Structures are given as C-alpha cells and as structure tokens.
Amino acid sequence: MDAATYSGPILVTAAYFGLWYALLLGLQRGTKYALQAEYAARGEVFDRYFGQDGRMLAADRAVINTHEQMGPFLASMWLHAVFVSPQSATWLGGAYVALRTAYPFLLGKNLSRTQSKRVFAATGPAYLIVFYFIGSTVAAALRA
C-alpha cells in the first residue's frame, strides 16, 4: 500500500479519532465535572451512572452513538478506499465526519425522554454514506 494513494482516507480516519476523543475527553468528561461542581454547590450528590440528568445523558449519547458507528464507518470506508476509490472514500468520509461532528449540536445539550428528531439530519445521510461504501465495495467484488 502506498501512503500517498491513501493519504485522504488516512486523514479522514485521523479526523474521526480526533472527533471521538474530543467528545470523550472534552464533552463527556467536561460535562461530568461541571455537573459534579454544580450539584456540590447545591449540596446535592451527582450520580454519574444512575442519575437522570439530561445534560449528562446528552453527552453520553453523543459519545456512545459516535462509538457505535465507528466500526461500520471505518471498515466500510477503508474497504471502499482500497477496492473502489480512495478519492470518493476521502470526500464521502470527510462528509461523514462533518455529519458526526454536527450530531451533538443537533441532539442538544439536555436530553429529554424523547430524543430530538433533528439528529436524523446527521444520522440519515451518514447511514446512506456507509450503505454506499458497502454496496459499492460488494459490487466491485462481484464484478471481479
């Protein structure tokens, strides 16, 4: 494999991991510590794992959803890059990372019992990208 040929998918992969760690260490951890301080100031105990604070639930959902989609996205993007086109993998992969970046903003800072339907603006197109990666790679394999 030539790194120059796959520099786009390499950068997309690095961007996805950068997003993942920003959500994990920035959003989720930052929300946890902010809530701990806020609850302590009110003389309450913050229950990280069994509490139902909507802000913590939203931060967790953003991290968990990004993690859940990591395997299908990265595997399908790389299969597409290797067997179909590194260029289209780069462009569509970049779009996918942008959609994943929008997800926490569309979800909102405070998760209620009903998940915001706005997240479909990010998840719908992201699913279509993954399905395209898979479908085009399977089609290339069947043509071979």
N, CA, C and O of each residue as an XYZ file, in Angstrom:
576
protein
N       0.844     -1.183      0.000
C       0.000      0.000      0.000
C       0.887      1.243      0.000
O       1.924      1.294      0.660
N       0.455      2.214     -0.742
C       1.188      3.465     -0.865
C       0.488      4.527     -0.021
O      -0.698      4.792     -0.220
N       1.206      5.135      0.914
C       0.623      6.147      1.803
C       0.091      7.339      1.019
O      -0.914      7.936      1.406
N       0.746      7.688     -0.069
C       0.288      8.826     -0.872
C      -1.084      8.547     -1.482
O      -1.943      9.427     -1.530
N      -1.278      7.321     -1.943
C      -2.557      6.942     -2.540
C      -3.684      7.036     -1.520
O      -4.808      7.407     -1.859
N      -3.381      6.703     -0.280
C      -4.407      6.636      0.763
C      -4.309      7.770      1.784
O      -4.825      7.660      2.896
N      -3.641      8.860      1.394
C      -3.499      9.968      2.343
C      -4.854     10.557      2.742
O      -5.033     10.959      3.892
N      -5.795     10.613      1.824
C      -7.130     11.131      2.147
C      -7.842     10.293      3.196
O      -8.252     10.823      4.229
N      -8.000      8.986      2.951
C      -8.626      8.145      3.976
C      -7.855      8.125      5.300
O      -8.453      7.995      6.368
N      -6.527      8.254      5.226
C      -5.737      8.320      6.466
C      -6.126      9.568      7.249
O      -6.333      9.503      8.461
N      -6.226     10.704      6.563
C      -6.601     11.957      7.232
C      -8.033     11.910      7.758
O      -8.314     12.430      8.838
N      -8.935     11.292      7.004
C     -10.320     11.143      7.469
C     -10.354     10.282      8.728
O     -11.068     10.598      9.679
N      -9.589      9.204      8.735
C      -9.524      8.340      9.922
C      -8.991      9.112     11.117
O      -9.534      9.006     12.217
N      -7.935      9.886     10.912
C      -7.374     10.697     11.996
C      -8.396     11.727     12.487
O      -8.501     11.970     13.689
N      -9.144     12.327     11.570
C     -10.169     13.302     11.957
C     -11.272     12.633     12.780
O     -11.765     13.207     13.751
N     -11.654     11.417     12.384
C     -12.696     10.708     13.135
C     -12.220     10.406     14.558
O     -12.969     10.582     15.520
N     -10.985      9.954     14.684
C     -10.458      9.694     16.027
C     -10.304     10.985     16.815
O     -10.513     10.995     18.028
N      -9.943     12.075     16.144
C      -9.889     13.369     16.821
C     -11.253     13.773     17.353
O     -11.365     14.249     18.482
N     -12.292     13.585     16.544
C     -13.663     13.861     16.992
C     -14.035     12.973     18.167
O     -14.597     13.445     19.156
N     -13.722     11.689     18.058
C     -14.049     10.731     19.117
C     -13.450     11.167     20.449
O     -14.135     11.184     21.472
N     -12.166     11.520     20.430
C     -11.516     11.921     21.677
C     -11.995     13.289     22.157
O     -12.025     13.536     23.363
N     -12.365     14.171     21.253
C     -12.929     15.457     21.670
C     -14.257     15.241     22.399
O     -14.528     15.887     23.411
N     -15.071     14.343     21.885
C     -16.341     14.041     22.551
C     -16.114     13.323     23.875
O     -16.753     13.637     24.880
N     -15.205     12.362     23.869
C     -14.948     11.558     25.059
C     -14.298     12.378     26.168
O     -14.775     12.391     27.303
N     -13.214     13.057     25.835
C     -12.452     13.778     26.851
C     -12.935     15.212     27.055
O     -12.790     15.770     28.143
N     -13.500     15.799     26.023
C     -13.976     17.171     26.141
C     -15.417     17.239     26.599
O     -15.700     17.693     27.707
N     -16.321     16.792     25.759
C     -17.752     16.907     26.056
C     -18.172     16.056     27.253
O     -18.733     16.574     28.218
N     -17.902     14.751     27.191
C     -18.391     13.862     28.249
C     -17.719     14.152     29.585
O     -18.395     14.322     30.599
N     -16.406     14.206     29.588
C     -15.676     14.455     30.830
C     -15.955     15.861     31.355
O     -16.157     16.055     32.553
N     -15.964     16.834     30.454
C     -16.251     18.207     30.857
C     -17.630     18.354     31.461
O     -17.809     19.057     32.456
N     -18.607     17.689     30.860
C     -19.976     17.732     31.391
C     -20.026     17.093     32.772
O     -20.678     17.616     33.675
N     -19.344     15.969     32.939
C     -19.336     15.276     34.235
C     -18.782     16.181     35.334
O     -19.397     16.325     36.391
N     -17.634     16.782     35.091
C     -17.018     17.619     36.124
C     -17.823     18.885     36.385
O     -17.903     19.329     37.531
N     -18.416     19.474     35.363
C     -19.254     20.652     35.550
C     -20.482     20.309     36.397
O     -20.872     21.075     37.278
N     -21.076     19.168     36.125
C     -22.255     18.763     36.894
C     -21.890     18.405     38.329
O     -22.642     18.712     39.254
N     -20.753     17.763     38.522
C     -20.314     17.465     39.885
C     -20.185     18.744     40.697
O     -20.634     18.807     41.841
N     -19.574     19.762     40.107
C     -19.402     21.039     40.803
C     -20.741     21.726     41.049
O     -20.973     22.281     42.123
N     -21.609     21.688     40.063
C     -22.933     22.314     40.183
C     -23.767     21.634     41.271
O     -24.397     22.309     42.085
N     -23.769     20.335     41.285
C     -24.524     19.591     42.297
C     -23.937     19.846     43.681
O     -24.683     20.048     44.639
N     -22.611     19.839     43.800
C     -21.960     20.079     45.093
C     -22.297     21.468     45.620
O     -22.501     21.642     46.822
N     -22.355     22.451     44.740
C     -22.682     23.816     45.154
C     -24.099     23.905     45.709
O     -24.393     24.756     46.548
N     -24.982     23.013     45.231
C     -26.361     22.972     45.746
C     -26.503     22.040     46.933
O     -27.586     21.906     47.503
N     -25.395     21.392     47.308
C     -25.436     20.451     48.423
C     -26.054     19.111     48.055
O     -26.553     18.390     48.920
N     -26.019     18.782     46.774
C     -26.584     17.518     46.294
C     -25.451     16.614     45.817
O     -24.335     17.068     45.566
N     -25.761     15.345     45.700
C     -24.784     14.382     45.207
C     -25.105     14.095     43.741
O     -26.241     13.778     43.388
N     -24.080     14.212     42.899
C     -24.247     13.906     41.481
C     -24.018     12.421     41.271
O     -22.940     11.911     41.575
N     -25.011     11.728     40.758
C     -24.911     10.297     40.489
C     -24.610     10.105     39.003
O     -25.508     10.165     38.163
N     -23.363      9.877     38.701
C     -22.893      9.792     37.318
C     -23.551      8.672     36.525
O     -23.886      8.859     35.355
N     -23.738      7.528     37.137
C     -24.181      6.362     36.369
C     -25.654      6.031     36.505
O     -26.216      5.401     35.610
N     -26.286      6.423     37.568
C     -27.697      6.091     37.725
C     -28.580      7.327     37.785
O     -29.803      7.218     37.883
N     -27.966      8.498     37.726
C     -28.733      9.737     37.698
C     -29.387      9.916     36.339
O     -29.035      9.237     35.375
N     -30.317     10.811     36.272
C     -31.028     11.047     35.017
C     -30.884     12.498     34.562
O     -31.793     13.053     33.944
N     -29.744     13.105     34.868
C     -29.519     14.476     34.435
C     -29.455     14.513     32.909
O     -28.637     13.827     32.295
N     -30.316     15.310     32.314
C     -30.414     15.367     30.858
C     -29.147     15.817     30.173
O     -28.879     15.405     29.044
N     -28.355     16.654     30.828
C     -27.104     17.115     30.217
C     -26.083     15.981     30.152
O     -25.365     15.839     29.162
N     -26.023     15.178     31.212
C     -25.090     14.048     31.184
C     -25.566     13.002     30.194
O     -24.758     12.394     29.493
N     -26.866     12.790     30.134
C     -27.413     11.823     29.179
C     -27.113     12.249     27.738
O     -26.800     11.407     26.896
N     -27.208     13.554     27.450
C     -26.922     14.033     26.096
C     -25.446     13.842     25.759
O     -25.114     13.398     24.659
N     -24.563     14.171     26.693
C     -23.127     13.990     26.451
C     -22.811     12.511     26.245
O     -22.063     12.153     25.335
N     -23.380     11.659     27.087
C     -23.163     10.214     26.933
C     -23.676      9.721     25.590
O     -23.014      8.921     24.929
N     -24.854     10.192     25.180
C     -25.445      9.740     23.922
C     -24.568     10.124     22.734
O     -24.410      9.342     21.797
N     -23.998     11.328     22.772
C     -23.126     11.766     21.685
C     -21.893     10.868     21.583
O     -21.477     10.493     20.487
N     -21.316     10.528     22.733
C     -20.130      9.665     22.749
C     -20.498      8.243     22.321
O     -19.817      7.642     21.491
N     -21.562      7.722     22.884
C     -21.950      6.331     22.606
C     -22.331      6.159     21.140
O     -21.927      5.185     20.505
N     -23.104      7.094     20.602
C     -23.522      6.962     19.212
C     -22.326      7.035     18.271
O     -22.256      6.296     17.289
N     -21.384      7.929     18.574
C     -20.179      8.027     17.749
C     -19.375      6.734     17.823
O     -18.826      6.280     16.819
N     -19.307      6.151     18.999
C     -18.590      4.885     19.173
C     -19.307      3.744     18.455
O     -18.669      2.908     17.814
N     -20.629      3.713     18.564
C     -21.406      2.656     17.906
C     -21.195      2.648     16.398
O     -21.165      1.587     15.775
N     -21.051      3.824     15.817
C     -20.930      3.939     14.362
C     -19.492      3.856     13.865
O     -19.252      3.807     12.659
N     -18.529      3.839     14.796
C     -17.118      3.837     14.417
C     -16.746      2.615     13.576
O     -16.116      2.763     12.529
N     -17.114      1.440     14.005
C     -16.762      0.204     13.293
C     -17.319      0.157     11.885
O     -16.561     -0.018     10.931
N     -18.641      0.310     11.729
C     -19.190      0.259     10.370
C     -18.615      1.336      9.451
O     -18.343      1.079      8.279
N     -18.432      2.549      9.994
C     -17.901      3.626      9.153
C     -16.472      3.343      8.716
O     -16.178      3.338      7.521
N     -15.581      3.106      9.675
C     -14.170      2.944      9.314
C     -13.930      1.707      8.451
O     -13.159      1.758      7.493
N     -14.583      0.607      8.783
C     -14.399     -0.608      7.985
C     -14.914     -0.407      6.560
O     -14.231     -0.758      5.597
N     -16.110      0.154      6.425
C     -16.676      0.324      5.079
C     -15.906      1.381      4.284
O     -15.728      1.226      3.075
N     -15.446      2.456      4.941
C     -14.679      3.474      4.226
C     -13.372      2.889      3.694
O     -13.001      3.127      2.545
N     -12.678      2.125      4.533
C     -11.394      1.560      4.099
C     -11.568      0.488      3.028
O     -10.757      0.410      2.106
N     -12.582     -0.320      3.128
C     -12.836     -1.288      2.053
C     -13.109     -0.553      0.741
O     -12.611     -0.942     -0.316
N     -13.898      0.501      0.823
C     -14.197      1.298     -0.365
C     -12.922      1.945     -0.914
O     -12.690      1.948     -2.123
N     -12.106      2.488     -0.019
C     -10.865      3.147     -0.451
C      -9.936      2.178     -1.169
O      -9.332      2.529     -2.182
N      -9.822      0.977     -0.657
C      -8.887      0.001     -1.225
C      -9.428     -0.622     -2.506
O      -8.680     -0.806     -3.466
N     -10.710     -0.946     -2.534
C     -11.242     -1.720     -3.657
C     -12.071     -0.928     -4.659
O     -12.403     -1.442     -5.727
N     -12.411      0.325     -4.328
C     -13.213      1.127     -5.258
C     -12.490      2.422     -5.610
O     -12.053      2.600     -6.747
N     -12.361      3.331     -4.636
C     -11.753      4.623     -4.943
C     -11.314      5.345     -3.675
O     -12.150      5.662     -2.830
N     -10.022      5.609     -3.526
C      -9.562      6.380     -2.375
C     -10.107      7.815     -2.392
O     -10.337      8.406     -1.337
N     -10.311      8.369     -3.588
C     -10.803      9.737     -3.687
C     -12.248      9.858     -3.183
O     -12.554     10.746     -2.387
N     -13.127      8.972     -3.641
C     -14.515      9.062     -3.164
C     -14.599      8.677     -1.689
O     -15.446      9.199     -0.964
N     -13.738      7.777     -1.239
C     -13.703      7.456      0.197
C     -13.318      8.684      1.004
O     -13.843      8.912      2.094
N     -12.392      9.479      0.459
C     -11.959     10.686      1.150
C     -13.083     11.713      1.231
O     -13.366     12.236      2.309
N     -13.718     12.001      0.119
C     -14.765     13.015      0.106
C     -15.982     12.592      0.921
O     -16.496     13.364      1.731
N     -16.430     11.382      0.704
C     -17.599     10.921      1.463
C     -17.251     10.697      2.930
O     -18.068     10.963      3.812
N     -16.038     10.208      3.191
C     -15.595     10.046      4.573
C     -15.508     11.380      5.292
O     -15.884     11.483      6.459
N     -15.016     12.397      4.606
C     -14.976     13.739      5.185
C     -16.368     14.259      5.487
O     -16.599     14.867      6.532
N     -17.299     14.017      4.567
C     -18.695     14.415      4.802
C     -19.260     13.682      6.012
O     -19.983     14.264      6.822
N     -18.925     12.404      6.126
C     -19.394     11.612      7.263
C     -18.884     12.199      8.579
O     -19.652     12.340      9.531
N     -17.601     12.542      8.641
C     -17.033     13.123      9.863
C     -17.725     14.450     10.175
O     -17.994     14.747     11.339
N     -18.013     15.241      9.157
C     -18.726     16.504      9.377
C     -20.121     16.242      9.953
O     -20.562     16.946     10.862
N     -20.806     15.237      9.428
C     -22.135     14.884      9.950
C     -22.044     14.416     11.399
O     -22.879     14.780     12.227
N     -21.030     13.609     11.703
C     -20.839     13.140     13.088
C     -20.517     14.314     14.015
O     -20.912     14.316     15.181
N     -19.804     15.302     13.496
C     -19.487     16.493     14.286
C     -20.756     17.285     14.605
O     -20.880     17.867     15.683
N     -21.690     17.301     13.663
C     -22.952     18.024     13.870
C     -23.879     17.309     14.848
O     -24.733     17.948     15.463
N     -23.728     16.016     14.998
C     -24.649     15.215     15.822
C     -24.870     15.783     17.224
O     -26.026     15.961     17.608
N     -23.825     16.079     18.016
C     -24.080     16.587     19.371
C     -24.839     17.912     19.382
O     -25.635     18.170     20.285
N     -24.590     18.749     18.374
C     -25.286     20.035     18.295
C     -26.764     19.838     17.963
O     -27.629     20.529     18.500
N     -27.039     18.888     17.074
C     -28.429     18.586     16.726
C     -29.150     17.883     17.869
O     -30.351     18.073     18.062
N     -28.427     17.085     18.614
C     -29.010     16.385     19.760
C     -29.426     17.371     20.834
O     -30.484     17.227     21.446
N     -28.589     18.374     21.060
C     -28.869     19.375     22.086
C     -28.101     19.056     23.358
O     -27.553     17.965     23.519
N     -28.075     20.025     24.250
C     -27.296     19.891     25.481
C     -28.036     19.170     26.590
O     -27.431     18.768     27.584
N     -29.338     19.002     26.429
C     -30.129     18.409     27.503
C     -31.073     17.377     26.904
O     -32.060     17.734     26.262
N     -30.778     16.117     27.108
C     -31.580     15.043     26.527
C     -32.836     14.830     27.360
O     -32.771     14.644     28.575
N     -33.957     14.860     26.697
C     -35.219     14.580     27.382
C     -35.610     13.136     27.090
O     -34.841     12.387     26.486
N     -36.781     12.759     27.512
C     -37.228     11.378     27.291
C     -37.373     11.060     25.805
O     -37.211      9.910     25.398
N     -37.671     12.049     25.012
C     -37.788     11.825     23.572
C     -36.577     12.440     22.889
O     -36.328     13.642     22.987
N     -35.843     11.603     22.206
C     -34.649     12.067     21.503
C     -35.065     13.001     20.375
O     -36.042     12.755     19.668
N     -34.318     14.054     20.228
C     -34.615     15.043     19.202
C     -34.602     14.412     17.814
O     -33.697     13.651     17.471
N     -35.613     14.737     17.029
C     -35.675     14.229     15.657
C     -34.686     14.965     14.755
O     -34.444     14.547     13.622
N     -34.115     16.060     15.259
C     -33.134     16.802     14.464
C     -31.904     15.957     14.181
O     -31.219     16.192     13.186
N     -31.604     14.973     15.033
C     -30.397     14.171     14.810
C     -30.478     13.387     13.505
O     -29.452     12.970     12.967
N     -31.678     13.186     12.997
C     -31.804     12.469     11.728
C     -31.126     13.232     10.595
O     -30.711     12.629      9.606
N     -31.010     14.556     10.731
C     -30.302     15.343      9.721
C     -28.838     14.930      9.631
O     -28.208     15.100      8.587
N     -28.295     14.392     10.715
C     -26.909     13.888     10.702
C     -26.866     12.388     10.474
O     -26.053     11.905      9.687
N     -27.731     11.647     11.152
C     -27.648     10.186     11.074
C     -28.161      9.634      9.742
O     -27.603      8.665      9.227
N     -29.190     10.221      9.188
C     -29.739      9.720      7.920
C     -28.705      9.732      6.803
O     -28.422      8.684      6.221
N     -28.133     10.894      6.489
C     -27.101     10.920      5.439
C     -25.873     10.074      5.797
O     -25.253      9.484      4.912
N     -25.521     10.010      7.079
C     -24.359      9.201      7.485
C     -24.610      7.723      7.192
O     -23.721      7.028      6.701
N     -25.809      7.246      7.491
C     -26.139      5.857      7.166
C     -26.057      5.624      5.661
O     -25.552      4.593      5.219
N     -26.551      6.578      4.876
C     -26.509      6.419      3.422
C     -25.070      6.330      2.909
O     -24.787      5.574      1.980
N     -24.166      7.100      3.514
C     -22.757      7.034      3.116
C     -22.197      5.643      3.402
O     -21.530      5.054      2.551
N     -22.463      5.120      4.590
C     -21.968      3.781      4.943
C     -22.570      2.734      4.004
O     -21.863      1.846      3.529
N     -23.869      2.838      3.739
C     -24.510      1.878      2.837
C     -23.910      1.975      1.428
O     -23.740      0.958      0.755
N     -23.594      3.177      0.991
C     -22.950      3.337     -0.319
C     -21.575      2.692     -0.325
O     -21.222      1.978     -1.263
N     -20.795      2.943      0.728
C     -19.472      2.318      0.818
C     -19.596      0.792      0.727
O     -18.865      0.149     -0.026
N     -20.510      0.230      1.487
C     -20.684     -1.226      1.500
C     -21.176     -1.716      0.134
O     -20.623     -2.659     -0.431
N     -22.203     -1.078     -0.379
C     -22.781     -1.508     -1.650
C     -21.802     -1.423     -2.803
O     -21.720     -2.341     -3.619
N     -21.060     -0.335     -2.880
C     -20.108     -0.186     -3.986
C     -18.949     -1.166     -3.871
O     -18.415     -1.627     -4.880
N     -18.565     -1.481     -2.648
C     -17.483     -2.444     -2.455
C     -17.948     -3.859     -2.801
O     -17.214     -4.619     -3.434
N     -19.146     -4.207     -2.395
C     -19.705     -5.523     -2.754
C     -19.864     -5.621     -4.271
O     -19.567     -6.659     -4.861
N     -20.330     -4.544     -4.899
C     -20.474     -4.564     -6.358
C     -19.123     -4.757     -7.039
O     -19.020     -5.492     -8.022
N     -18.091     -4.101     -6.521
C     -16.747     -4.279     -7.092
C     -16.258     -5.723     -6.915
O     -15.607     -6.275     -7.802
N     -16.569     -6.312     -5.792
C     -16.157     -7.690     -5.547
C     -16.902     -8.648     -6.480
O     -16.314     -9.613     -6.970
N     -18.164     -8.395     -6.725
C     -18.942     -9.259     -7.609
C     -18.497     -9.116     -9.068
O     -18.590    -10.073     -9.836
N     -18.017     -7.934     -9.452
C     -17.521     -7.730    -10.808
C     -16.158     -8.386    -11.014
O     -15.773     -8.688    -12.144
N     -15.438     -8.603     -9.932
C     -14.066     -9.130    -10.049
C     -14.042    -10.589    -10.451
O     -12.968    -11.174    -10.590
